[in-house]
Amino acid sequence: MSTAGSPPADGDGPVRGPVRPSGLLDVLRVASVVLDTEGRIVLWSPQAEELFGYEAREALGRYAARIMVHEQHLDLVVKLFADVMRTGRSWAGAFPIRRKDGGTRLVEFRNMRLLDDRGNVYALGLAVDRSTVRRLERDVALSTRIVAQSPIGLAVLDTDLRYVSVNPALEQINGVPAEEHLGRTVREVLPLVDTEVFETAARRVLETGRPVVDRATTGRTPADPDEDHTWAVSLYRLENALGTVLGVAVSVVDVTERYRANAEAETARRRLAVIADATARIGTTLELDRTAGELADVAVPELADAAAVDLLDAVVRGRRSTLGPAEPAVIRALAVRAVDAAEVLAAADPPGRVTRYAPDRLITECVRTGLPVMVPQVKDEDLARIARSPEAAAQLARAGVHSYLAVPLIARGEVLGALDLIRTRSPRPFDEDDLLLARELASRAAVQIDNARWYQNARDTALTLQRSLLPSHPPVTGGLEVASRYQPAGATSEVGGDWFDVIPLEDGKTALVVGDVMGSGIPAAATMGRLRTATHTLASLDLDPAVLLEHLDRITGGLDQAIATCVYVVHDPRERRCTIANAGHLPPVRVRAGHAPELLDLPTGVPLGVGGVAFSTTTVELEPGDRLVLYTDGLVETRRHPLDERLDRLLALLDHPGDSLEEVCDLLLRTLHEPDNADDVALLIARATAPAP
């Protein structure tokens, strides 16, 4: 059984049980008065007390015309009352009244005859303040006109979220006549719109009264079933004067064009952000693999769920490569990145691997033609052309690859390789905007990659030349046990001109040389080779070290303004001593048992190639077991530490006389040489041995 306040029954059937009244009558404040046949008041409502100013005890029994109508209309009102009582026809009109307090008010009257079960006749009078009626009429007229003519779609839903009314604008937006809305839910009228979020928001508005403004909703309606539209939907709770919830008012504005413009602007902003990020992150070094990895890092996950950077193997080796229509592509993988995609990583070529891709593969087509290859919706037959093998294609299928894009890496008119992109987690396929962004990334990165590969080729050439010029010496020569190391510069700079040499001399003597040609690359390596050859020739003359450096100084001065530092040492095992001359180089370290390691106090001299300053020779003792450590500045100099601090560190590391020479070499390089050091290192350690009996 329904209780008071229950909502009306569904459908058009009768209302079962009492319901709460609307607030309209309370707004109107309708006064009710019942008169007998003589026009005397027999019933007087509280609203009549409020309207006319007379309490019931003052009004009952009195002639109504005397207290309800202004005296100037008294005769007319009496006549109208008589006509109603005689004919039974109602009448309505507006008359001014004079209230008890003397005030005047214009009131609308309605009068009708009543008949009770005994045949007695009465008159019912209804009176309402005219201004209240007019205000309500204006509000209703205004609301009706606004709703009917508004370009905004408007609707009213009841508490069950069923349409109660729909304006013409919403008919046009939805493409459904108003009568087909009524009594149905939004889900039933618009099945292609995501209504779950809308219904949740509408129920929350019904419960809380807090409006929802400009909630974006996307979908399709019968008005345009082939295109997605976006609407800004606002929801407001409707209540009557008593606070009873009547339903939800809905406003709908089609903002598709604005949404698309915003989406395009956001896409452009994202593209610029990615390009700016790429500009800052790609090419921070001249390492080929690292540069390729930086490109892959920018592409994932901003542009793709997985990315691979591949170069033609011939390009990596410094040769140009052009492919014919039936030629395979020999690809060297440089970098691969993926977001939570083990299957994708397993299917991709690991960095460093060289793989032959058949002519029908998509990456082969990309590097052969120099044009992008995009497969928005990947099918099974496409996977076979993407992957290197059937096993890899199966792995890509398990990973859920659904969209593929490959763009060529082109620098200075040459196709270097390709940037491969796939999507697995992101549901959106690659489109023209993605292609535009990928091509921009590839274009910018290709220049950096090309710089890195040419630098790497030049560096490899210089390093090969450098190593070919360094000596291969026996571990024991004359009265010395010798160990050496050469460490090329970090990848951010070119190979330098550091060198060392061990030269056997007559009478069991040995010359030890460590030098550093200023500059880098092939010119420095070539200069180093010429100085090393000259040193060998001069050493065979058994010259005093200072005299030998003077000859080297003149030779260096004729080598295209070359400058070098050098330490030249001659060890005499019979005399147990060394004669040393220094040309602007860091001093050697002598390590003796029972003594702290020491930097030899030598005249520094000037670098070779400066000229005009004489060199001097210093003699130092070197007993069996003593060590002499020669090195270039790349071992100890850094940009962050004072040189004295680094030399102290070197001396501390050498204070372990029991270690083998090989172990000491490794310790010094491992501890002192920093990976990103911009200079190479030559290190030579010699230990005096006891003379043979």
For each residue, the residues with C-beta under 8 A, 3 or more apart:
1: 17
2: 6 16 17 18
3: 6 17
4: 17 18 19 20
5: 19 20
6: 2 3 17 19
7: 19 159
8: 15 19
9: 13 14 15 16
10: 13 160
11:
12:
13: 9 10
14: 9
15: 8 9 19
16: 2 9
17: 1 2 3 4 6
18: 2 4
19: 4 5 6 7 8 15
20: 4 5 242 244
21: 25 26 242
22: 25 240 241 242 244
23: 26 27 240 241 242 244
24: 27 28 240 241
25: 21 22 28 30
26: 21 23 29 241 242
27: 23 24 132 136 241
28: 24 25 128 132 133 136
29: 26 47 50 51 128 129 132
30: 25 47 126 127 128
31: 45 47 48 50 51 52 126 127 128
32: 43 45 47 48 124 125 126
33: 41 43 44 45 48 64 68 124 125 126 127
34: 41 42 43 114 122 123 124 125
35: 39 40 41 42 64 81 122 123 124 125
36: 39 40 42 122 123
37: 85 121 122 123
38: 63
39: 35 36 63 64 65 78 81 123
40: 35 36 61 62 63 64
41: 33 34 35 44 59 60 61 62 63 64 67
42: 34 35 36 60 61 122
43: 32 33 34 60
44: 33 41 48 49 54 56 59 60
45: 31 32 33 48 49
46: 49 50
47: 29 30 31 32 50 51
48: 31 32 33 44 45 51 52 54 59 127
49: 44 45 46 52 53 54 55 56 59
50: 29 31 46 47 53
51: 29 31 47 48 97 99 105 107 127 129
52: 31 48 49 59 67 68 97 99 100 127
53: 49 50 99 100 101 103
54: 44 48 49 58 59 67 100
55: 49 58 59
56: 44 49 59 60
57: 60
58: 54 55 62 100
59: 41 44 48 49 52 54 55 56 62 67
60: 41 42 43 44 56 57
61: 40 41 42
62: 40 41 58 59 66 67
63: 38 39 40 41 66 67
64: 33 35 39 40 41 67 68 69 81 125
65: 39 68 69 74 77 78 81
66: 62 63 74
67: 41 52 54 59 62 63 64 100
68: 33 52 64 65 97 125 127
69: 64 65 73 74 77 95 97
70: 73 74 95 96 97 98 104
71: 74 98
72: 96
73: 69 70 76 77 95 96
74: 65 66 69 70 71 77 78
75: 78 79
76: 73 79 80
77: 65 69 73 74 80 81 95
78: 39 65 74 75 81 82
79: 75 76 82 83
80: 76 77 83 84 91 93 111
81: 35 39 64 65 77 78 84 85 111 123
82: 78 79 85 86
83: 79 80 86 87 89 91
84: 80 81 87 88 89 90 91 111 112 113 123
85: 37 81 82 113 121 123
86: 82 83
87: 83 84
88: 84 113
89: 83 84
90: 84 110 111 112 113
91: 80 83 84 110 111
92: 108 109 110 111
93: 80 108 109
94: 106 107 108 109 130
95: 69 70 73 77 106 107 109
96: 70 72 73 104 105 106 107
97: 51 52 68 69 70 104 105 106 107 127
98: 70 71 102 103 104
99: 51 52 53 102 103 104 105
100: 52 53 54 58 67
101: 53
102: 98 99
103: 53 98 99
104: 70 96 97 98 99
105: 51 96 97 99 129 130
106: 94 95 96 97 129 130 131
107: 51 94 95 96 97 127 128 129 130
108: 92 93 94 127 128 129 130 133
109: 92 93 94 95 125 126 127
110: 90 91 92 125 126 127
111: 80 81 84 90 91 92 123 124 125 126
112: 84 90 123 124
113: 84 85 88 90 121 122 123 124
114: 34 121 122 123 124
115: 119 120 121 122
116: 119 120 122
117:
118:
119: 115 116
120: 115 116
121: 37 85 113 114 115
122: 34 35 36 37 42 113 114 115 116
123: 34 35 36 37 39 81 84 85 111 112 113 114
124: 32 33 34 35 111 112 113 114
125: 32 33 34 35 64 68 109 110 111
126: 30 31 32 33 109 110 111
127: 30 31 33 48 51 52 68 97 107 108 109 110
128: 28 29 30 31 107 108 132 133
129: 29 51 105 106 107 108 132 133
130: 94 105 106 107 108 133 134
131: 106 134 135
132: 27 28 29 128 129 135 136
133: 28 108 128 129 130 136 137
134: 130 131 137 138
135: 131 132 138 139
136: 27 28 132 133 139 140
137: 133 134 140 141
138: 134 135 141 142
139: 135 136 142 143
140: 136 137 143 144
141: 137 138 144 145
142: 138 139 145 146
143: 139 140 146 147
144: 140 141 147 148
145: 141 142 148 149
146: 142 143 149 150
147: 143 144 150 154 165 167
148: 144 145 167 168
149: 145 146
150: 146 147 154 167 169
151: 169
152: 169 251 252 253
153: 167 169 170 172 173 174 231 250 251 252 253 254
154: 147 150 166 167 169 170 249 250 251 252
155: 163 164 165 166 167 170 181 249 250 252
156: 163 164 165 238 247 248 249 250
157: 160 161 162 163 164 186 202 247 248 250
158: 161 162 164 246 247
159: 7 206 245 246 247
160: 10 157 185
161: 157 158 185 186 199 202 203 248
162: 157 158 182 183 184 185
163: 155 156 157 166 181 182 183 184 185 186 189
164: 155 156 157 158 182 247
165: 147 155 156 178 182
166: 154 155 163 170 171 178 181 182
167: 147 148 150 153 154 155 170 171 178
168: 148 171 172 178
169: 150 151 152 153 154 172 173
170: 153 154 155 166 167 173 174 178 181 252
171: 166 167 168 174 175 176 177 178 181
172: 153 168 169 175 223
173: 153 169 170 221 223 231 252 254
174: 153 170 171 181 189 190 221 222 223
175: 171 172 221 222 223 224
176: 171 180 181 189 190 221 222
177: 171 180 181
178: 165 166 167 168 170 171 181 182
179: 182
180: 176 177 184 189
181: 155 163 166 170 171 174 176 177 178 184 189
182: 162 163 164 165 166 178 179
183: 162 163
184: 162 163 180 181 188 189
185: 160 161 162 163 188 189 195 199
186: 157 161 163 189 190 193 195 198 199
187: 190 191 195 199
188: 184 185 191
189: 163 174 176 180 181 184 185 186
190: 174 176 186 187 193 195 219 221
191: 187 188
192: 219 220 221 225
193: 186 190 198 217 218 219 220 221
194: 197 198 217 218 219
195: 185 186 187 190 198 199
196: 199 200
197: 194 200 201 215 217
198: 186 193 194 195 201 202 215 217 233
199: 161 185 186 187 195 196 202 203
200: 196 197 203 204
201: 197 198 204 205 212 215 235
202: 157 161 198 199 205 206 235 248 250
203: 161 199 200 206 207
204: 200 201 207 208 210 212
205: 201 202 208 209 210 211 212 235 236 237 248
206: 159 202 203 237 245 247 248
207: 203 204
208: 204 205
209: 205 237 239
210: 204 205
211: 205 234 235 236 237
212: 201 204 205 215 233 234 235
213: 234
214: 232 233 234
215: 197 198 201 212 232 233 234 235
216: 230 231 232 233 255 259
217: 193 194 197 198 230 231 233
218: 193 194 228 229 230 231 259
219: 190 192 193 194 228 229
220: 192 193 224 225 226 227 228 229
221: 173 174 175 176 190 192 193 224 225 229
222: 174 175 176 225
223: 172 173 174 175
224: 175 220 221 227 229
225: 192 220 221 222
226: 220
227: 220 224
228: 218 219 220 256
229: 218 219 220 221 224 254 256
230: 216 217 218 254 255 256 259 260
231: 153 173 216 217 218 252 253 254 255 256
232: 214 215 216 252 253 255
233: 198 212 214 215 216 217 250 251 252
234: 211 212 213 214 215 250 251
235: 201 202 205 211 212 215 248 249 250
236: 205 211 248 249 251
237: 205 206 209 211 245 247 248 249
238: 156 245 246 247 248 249
239: 209 243 244 245 246
240: 22 23 24 243 244 246
241: 22 23 24 26 27
242: 20 21 22 23 26
243: 239 240
244: 20 22 23 239 240
245: 159 206 237 238 239
246: 158 159 238 239 240
247: 156 157 158 159 164 206 237 238
248: 156 157 161 202 205 206 235 236 237 238
249: 154 155 156 235 236 237 238
250: 153 154 155 156 157 202 233 234 235
251: 152 153 154 233 234 236
252: 152 153 154 155 170 173 231 232 233
253: 152 153 231 232
254: 153 173 229 230 231
255: 216 230 231 232 258 259
256: 228 229 230 231 259 260
257: 260 261
258: 255 261 262
259: 216 218 230 255 256 262 263
260: 230 256 257 263 264
261: 257 258 264 265
262: 258 259 265 266
263: 259 260 266 267
264: 260 261 267 268
265: 261 262 268 269
266: 262 263 269 270
267: 263 264 270 271 433
268: 264 265 271 272
269: 265 266 272 273
270: 266 267 273 274 302
271: 267 268 274 275 433 436 437 440
272: 268 269 275 276
273: 269 270 276 277
274: 270 271 277 278 298 302 303 437 441
275: 271 272 278 279 437 440 441 444
276: 272 273 279 280
277: 273 274 280 281 298 302
278: 274 275 281 282 295 298 441 444 445
279: 275 276 282 444
280: 276 277
281: 277 278 284 294 297 298
282: 278 279 291 294 295 298 444 445 448
283: 291 294 445 447 448 451 452
284: 281 290 291 294
285: 290 291 452 491 492
286: 291 451 452 455 456 491 492
287: 290 291 452 456 491 492
288: 291 292 316 334 449 452 453 456
289: 292 293 334 335 351
290: 284 285 287 293 294 452 491
291: 282 283 284 285 286 287 288 294 295 445 448 449 452
292: 288 289 295 296 309 311 334 335 449
293: 289 290 296 297 309 334 335 337
294: 281 282 283 284 290 291 297 298 445
295: 278 282 291 292 298 299 307 309 335 419 441 442 445 448 449
296: 292 293 299 300 307 308 309 335 336 337
297: 281 293 294 300 337
298: 274 277 278 281 282 294 295 302 303 441
299: 295 296 302 303 304 307 337 419 421 438 441
300: 296 297 303 304 305 306 307 337 338 339
301: 304 305 339 426
302: 270 274 277 298 299
303: 274 298 299 300 307 421 434 437 438 441
304: 299 300 301 307 405 421 422 423 426
305: 300 301 338 339 341 344 422 423 424 425 426
306: 300 336 337 338 339 341 344 345 348 421 422 424
307: 295 296 299 300 303 304 335 336 337 338 419 420 421 422
308: 296 333 335 336 337 348 349 419 420
309: 292 293 295 296 333 334 335 336 409 417 419 420 445 449
310: 331 332 333 334 349 363 417 418 420
311: 292 315 316 331 332 334 409 416 417 449 453
312: 315 316 321 329 330 331 332 367 415 416 417
313: 316 317 330 331 332 354
314: 317 319 320 321 330
315: 311 312 318 319 320 321 414 416 417 453
316: 288 311 312 313 332 453
317: 313 314 457
318: 315 453 454 457
319: 314 315
320: 314 315 414
321: 312 314 315 415
322:
323: 327 329 364 367 368
324: 327 368
325: 359 368
326: 359
327: 323 324 359 368
328: 356 357 358 359 364
329: 312 323 356 357 359 361 363 364 367 368
330: 312 313 314 354 355 356 357
331: 310 311 312 313 349 354 355 356 357 363 367 417
332: 310 311 312 313 316 352 353 354 417
333: 308 309 310 336 348 349 350 351 352 353 354 355
334: 288 289 292 293 309 310 311 351 417
335: 289 292 293 295 296 307 308 309 351
336: 296 306 307 308 309 333 345 348 349 350 351
337: 293 296 297 299 300 306 307 308
338: 300 305 306 307 341 344 345 348
339: 300 301 305 306 425
340: 425
341: 305 306 338 344 345 399 424 425
342: 345 346
343: 346 347 395 396 398 399
344: 305 306 338 341 347 348 395 396 399 401 422 424
345: 306 336 338 341 342 348
346: 342 343 392 395
347: 343 344 387 388 391 392 393 395 396 399
348: 306 308 333 336 338 344 345 392
349: 308 310 331 333 336 353 355 388
350: 333 336 353
351: 289 333 334 335 336
352: 332 333
353: 332 333 349 350
354: 313 330 331 332 333
355: 330 331 333 349 388
356: 328 329 330 331
357: 328 329 330 331 361 363 364 388
358: 328 361 364
359: 325 326 327 328 329 364 368
360: 364 365 385
361: 329 357 358 364 365 385 386 388
362: 365 366 373 375 382 385 386 404 406
363: 310 329 331 357 366 367 373 386 406 418 420
364: 323 328 329 357 358 359 360 361 367 368
365: 360 361 362 368 369 373
366: 362 363 369 370 371 372 373 406 407 408 418
367: 312 323 329 331 363 364 370 408 415 417 418
368: 323 324 325 327 329 359 364 365
369: 365 366 408
370: 366 367 408 410 415
371: 366 408
372: 366 405 406 407 408 435 438 439
373: 362 363 365 366 404 405 406
374: 404 405 406 430 435
375: 362 378 382 386 403 404 405 430
376: 403 429 430 431
377: 402 403 429
378: 375 382 383 386 401 402 403 404
379: 382 383
380: 383 384 397
381: 384 385
382: 362 375 378 379 385 386 404
383: 378 379 380 386 387 393 396 397 401
384: 380 381 387 390 393
385: 360 361 362 381 382
386: 361 362 363 375 378 382 383 393 396 401 404 422
387: 347 383 384 390 392 393 395 396
388: 347 349 355 357 361 392
389: 392 393
390: 384 387 393 394
391: 347 394 395
392: 346 347 348 387 388 389 395 396
393: 347 383 384 386 387 389 390 396 397
394: 390 391 397 398
395: 343 344 346 347 387 391 392 398 399
396: 343 344 347 383 386 387 392 393 399 401 422
397: 380 383 393 394 400 401
398: 343 394 395
399: 341 343 344 347 395 396 424
400: 397 424 425
401: 344 378 383 386 396 397 404 422 423 424
402: 377 378 423 424 427 429
403: 375 376 377 378 422 423 428 429 430
404: 362 373 374 375 378 382 386 401 420 421 422 423 430
405: 304 372 373 374 375 420 421 422 430 434 435 438
406: 362 363 366 372 373 374 418 419 420 421
407: 366 372 418 419 421 435 438 439 441 442
408: 366 367 369 370 371 372 415 416 417 418 442
409: 309 311 415 416 417 418 419 442 445 446 449
410: 370 413 414 415 416 442 443 446
411: 414 416 446 447 449 450
412: 447 450
413: 410
414: 315 320 410 411 450
415: 312 321 367 370 408 409 410
416: 311 312 315 408 409 410 411 446 449 450 453
417: 309 310 311 312 315 331 332 334 367 408 409 449
418: 310 363 366 367 406 407 408 409
419: 295 299 307 308 309 406 407 409 438 441 442 445
420: 307 308 309 310 363 404 405 406
421: 299 303 304 306 307 404 405 406 407 430 434 438
422: 304 305 306 307 344 386 396 401 403 404 405
423: 304 305 401 402 403 404 426 428 429 430
424: 305 306 341 344 399 400 401 402
425: 305 339 340 341 400
426: 301 304 305 423
427: 402
428: 403 423 431
429: 376 377 402 403 423
430: 374 375 376 403 404 405 421 423 434 435
431: 376 428 434 435
432: 435 436
433: 267 271 436 437
434: 303 405 421 430 431 437 438
435: 372 374 405 407 430 431 432 438 439
436: 271 432 433 439 440
437: 271 274 275 303 433 434 440 441
438: 299 303 372 405 407 419 421 434 435 441 442
439: 372 407 435 436 442 443
440: 271 275 436 437 443 444
441: 274 275 278 295 298 299 303 407 419 437 438 444 445
442: 295 407 408 409 410 419 438 439 445 446
443: 410 439 440 446 447
444: 275 278 279 282 440 441 447 448
445: 278 282 283 291 294 295 309 409 419 441 442 448 449
446: 409 410 411 416 442 443 449 450
447: 283 411 412 443 444 450 451
448: 282 283 291 295 444 445 451 452
449: 288 291 292 295 309 311 409 411 416 417 445 446 452 453
450: 411 412 414 416 446 447 453 454
451: 283 286 447 448 454 455
452: 283 285 286 287 288 290 291 448 449 455 456
453: 288 311 315 316 318 416 449 450 456 457
454: 318 450 451 457 458
455: 286 451 452 458 459 494
456: 286 287 288 452 453 459 460
457: 317 318 453 454 460 461
458: 454 455 461 462 494 521 522
459: 455 456 462 463 488 491 494 495 521
460: 456 457 463 464
461: 457 458 464 465 522
462: 458 459 465 466 494 495 520 521 522 524 525
463: 459 460 466 467 488 495
464: 460 461 467 468
465: 461 462 468 469 522 525 526 529
466: 462 463 469 470 486 488 495 497 499 525 528 680
467: 463 464 470 486
468: 464 465
469: 465 466 499 525 528 529 532
470: 466 467 486 499 500
471: 500 501 502
472:
473: 477 482 484 502
474: 477 482
475: 481 482 483
476: 480 481 482 689
477: 473 474 480 482 502 504 510
478: 504 505 508 509 510 571 573
479: 508 510 571 573 574 624 688 689 691
480: 476 477 502 510 512 571 573 686 687 688 689
481: 475 476 661 686 687 689
482: 473 474 475 476 477 502 512 661 684 685 686 687
483: 475 660 661 662 664 665 684 685
484: 473 500 502 665 682 683 684 685
485: 665 666 669 681 682 683
486: 466 467 470 498 499 500 680 681 682 683
487: 634 669 673 680 681 683
488: 459 463 466 495 496 680
489: 492 493 494 495 496 520 634 677 678 679 680
490: 493 674 675 676 677 678
491: 285 286 287 290 459
492: 285 286 287 489 676 678
493: 489 490 496 520 678 679
494: 455 458 459 462 489 520 521
495: 459 462 463 466 488 489 520 521 524 525 680
496: 488 489 493 516 517 519 520 524 634 679 680
497: 466 515 516 517 518 519 520 524 525 527 528 564
498: 486 514 515 516 517 528 632 634 679 680 681 682
499: 466 469 470 486 513 514 515 516 517 528 531 532 682
500: 470 471 484 486 512 513 514 515 630 682 683 684
501: 471 511 512 513 514 532 535 536
502: 471 473 477 480 482 484 510 511 512 513 684 686
503: 510 511 512 513 535 536 539
504: 477 478 509 510
505: 478 508 509 510 511 539 540 542 570
506: 509 542
507: 572 574
508: 478 479 505 572 573 574
509: 478 504 505 506 570 571 572 573
510: 477 478 479 480 502 503 504 505 570 571 686
511: 501 502 503 505 535 539 568 569 570 571
512: 480 482 500 501 502 503 567 568 569 570 571 628 630 684 686
513: 499 500 501 502 503 532 535 566 567 568 569
514: 498 499 500 501 566 567 585 630 631 632 682 684
515: 497 498 499 500 528 531 532 535 564 565 566 567 585 608 632 682
516: 496 497 498 499 564 565 566 585 632 633 634 682
517: 496 497 498 499 524 527 528 531 562 563 564
518: 497 524 562 563 564 565 607
519: 496 497 523 524 527 562
520: 462 489 493 494 495 496 497 524
521: 458 459 462 494 495 524 525
522: 458 461 462 465 525 526
523: 519 526 527
524: 462 495 496 497 517 518 519 520 521 527 528
525: 462 465 466 469 495 497 521 522 528 529
526: 465 522 523 529 530
527: 497 517 519 523 524 530 531 559 560 562 564
528: 466 469 497 498 499 515 517 524 525 531 532 564
529: 465 469 525 526 532 533
530: 526 527 533 534 555 559
531: 499 515 517 527 528 534 535 552 555 556 559 564 566 608
532: 469 499 501 513 515 528 529 535 536
533: 529 530 536 537
534: 530 531 537 538 551 552 555
535: 501 503 511 513 515 531 532 538 539 548 552 568
536: 501 503 532 533 539 540
537: 533 534 540 541
538: 534 535 541 543 548 551 552
539: 503 505 511 535 536 542 543 548
540: 505 536 537
541: 537 538
542: 505 506 539
543: 538 539 547 548 551
544: 547 548 579 581 617
545: 548 549 568 569 570 579 580 581 615 617
546: 549 550 581 614 615 616 617
547: 543 544 550 551 615
548: 535 538 539 543 544 545 551 552 568 581
549: 545 546 552 553 566 568 581 583 605 608 615
550: 546 547 553 554 614 615
551: 534 538 543 547 548 554 555
552: 531 534 535 538 548 549 555 556 566 583 608
553: 549 550 556 557 583 608 609 610 611 615
554: 550 551 557 558 611
555: 530 531 534 551 552 558 559
556: 531 552 553 559 562 563 564 608 609
557: 553 554 608 609 611
558: 554 555
559: 527 530 531 555 556 562 609
560: 527
561: 609
562: 517 518 519 527 556 559 609
563: 517 518 556 607 608 609 610
564: 497 515 516 517 518 527 528 531 556 583 607 608 609
565: 515 516 518 583 584 585 586 607 608 632 633
566: 513 514 515 516 531 549 552 582 583 584 585 608
567: 512 513 514 515 580 581 582 583 585 586 587 588 630
568: 511 512 513 535 545 548 549 580 581 583
569: 511 512 513 545 578 579 580 588 628 630
570: 505 509 510 511 512 545 578 579 580
571: 478 479 480 509 510 511 512 577 578 622 628 686 688
572: 507 508 509 575 576 577 578 579
573: 478 479 480 508 509 576 688 689 691
574: 479 507 508 691
575: 572
576: 572 573 621 622 623 624 688
577: 571 572 619 620 621 622
578: 569 570 571 572 619 620 621 622 628
579: 544 545 569 570 572 617 618 619
580: 545 567 568 569 570 588 600 602 617 618 619 620
581: 544 545 546 548 549 567 568 605 615 616 617 618
582: 566 567 585 587 602 603 604 605 615 618
583: 549 552 553 564 565 566 567 568 605 606 607 608 615
584: 565 566 604 605 606 607 608 610
585: 514 515 516 565 566 567 582 604 605 632
586: 565 567 631 632 633 636 647
587: 567 582 599 600 601 602 604
588: 567 569 580 599 600 602 628 629 630 631
589: 597 598 599 600 628 629 650 651 654
590: 597 598 600 620 622 626 627 628 629
591: 595 597 626 627 628 629 654 655 657
592: 595 623 625 626 627
593: 625 626 657
594:
595: 591 592 598
596: 651 655
597: 589 590 591 651 654 655
598: 589 590 595 651
599: 587 588 589 647 651
600: 580 587 588 589 590 618 620
601: 587 618
602: 580 582 587 588 618
603: 582 615 616 618
604: 582 584 585 587
605: 549 581 582 583 584 585 613 615 616
606: 583 584 610 612 613
607: 518 563 564 565 583 584 610
608: 515 531 549 552 553 556 557 563 564 565 566 583 584
609: 553 556 557 559 561 562 563 564
610: 553 563 584 606 607 613
611: 553 554 557
612: 606
613: 605 606 610
614: 546 550
615: 545 546 547 549 550 553 581 582 583 603 605
616: 546 581 603 605
617: 544 545 546 579 580 581
618: 579 580 581 582 600 601 602 603
619: 577 578 579 580
620: 577 578 580 590 600
621: 576 577 578 626
622: 571 576 577 578 590 626 628 688
623: 576 592 626 688
624: 479 576 688 689 690 691
625: 592 593 657 687 688
626: 590 591 592 593 621 622 623 687 688
627: 590 591 592 654 657 661 685 686 687 688
628: 512 569 571 578 588 589 590 591 622 685 686 687 688
629: 588 589 590 591 654 683 684 685
630: 500 512 514 567 569 588 683 684 685 686
631: 514 586 588 635 636 650 668 681 682 683 684
632: 498 514 515 516 565 585 586 635 679 680 681 682 683
633: 516 565 586 636 637 679
634: 487 489 496 498 516 637 673 677 679 680 681 682
635: 631 632 650 668 669 672 673 681 683
636: 586 631 633 643 646 647 649 650 672
637: 633 634 643 646 679
638: 641 646 674 677
639:
640:
641: 638 645 646
642: 645 646
643: 636 637 646 647
644: 647 648
645: 641 642 648 649
646: 636 637 638 641 642 643 649 650 672
647: 586 599 636 643 644 650 651
648: 644 645 651 652
649: 636 645 646 652 653 671 672
650: 589 631 635 636 646 647 653 654 668 672
651: 589 596 597 598 599 647 648 654 655
652: 648 649 655
653: 649 650 656 667 668 671 672
654: 589 591 597 627 629 650 651 664 668
655: 591 596 597 651 652
656: 653 659 664
657: 591 593 625 627
658:
659: 656 663 664 667
660: 483 663 664
661: 481 482 483 627 664 665 685 687
662: 483 665 666
663: 659 660 666 667
664: 483 654 656 659 660 661 667 668 685
665: 483 484 485 661 662 668 669 683 685
666: 485 662 663 669 670
667: 653 659 663 664 670 671
668: 631 635 650 653 654 664 665 671 672 673 683
669: 485 487 635 665 666 672 673 681 683
670: 666 667 673
671: 649 653 667 668
672: 635 636 646 649 650 653 668 669
673: 487 634 635 668 669 670 677 681
674: 490 638 677
675: 490
676: 490 492
677: 489 490 634 638 673 674 681
678: 489 490 492 493
679: 489 493 496 498 632 633 634 637
680: 466 486 487 488 489 495 496 498 632 634
681: 485 486 487 498 631 632 634 635 669 673 677
682: 484 485 486 498 499 500 514 515 516 631 632 634
683: 484 485 486 487 500 629 630 631 632 635 665 668 669
684: 482 483 484 500 502 512 514 629 630 631
685: 482 483 484 627 628 629 630 661 664 665
686: 480 481 482 502 510 512 571 627 628 630
687: 480 481 482 625 626 627 628 661
688: 479 480 571 573 576 622 623 624 625 626 627 628
689: 476 479 480 481 573 624
690: 624
691: 479 573 574 624
692:
693:
